[in-house]
């Protein structure tokens, strides 16, 4: 298995969904390949699941500046893992939302006007993999634009 051939396809607004896993990083490389360079835009979307957000909300106030640290960690990951891969001439923006993951992604597709959604097939750990699989399935079933689901094997086989 090799890279997905997206040559000749002109996507202007790509919504890339990440949980910052290894598979998401591999999927981002495919999102970059799907851009038509000049004038294209990639919107990186990270959704914090509502139950996690509720847990952290209570924890954040007890620990102090945890909210700021989490925000800084997300910013650092974006700057180090994703920003350097964005080609010149391609706009890059970031959205962080809290809520039910699949619903948040589907809402963002409409709000953003995405031509393509790119998402990895596997996330962190067994439970997240199950959850992400469930999320991916819902997004594929209900999205109003094409969805590119990228397996980890796409890079591991090269």
Protein Blocks (a to p, Z undefined) as FASTA:
>chain_A
ZZddfehiacfbdcdddehiaklmmmmmmmmmmpghjoiacdddddddfklmmmmmmmmm
mnopmmmmmmmmmmmmmmmmmmmmpcghiacdddddeddfklmmmmmmmmnopabdcddf
bdehjklmmmmmmmmmmmmmmpcbdcddddfklmmmZZ
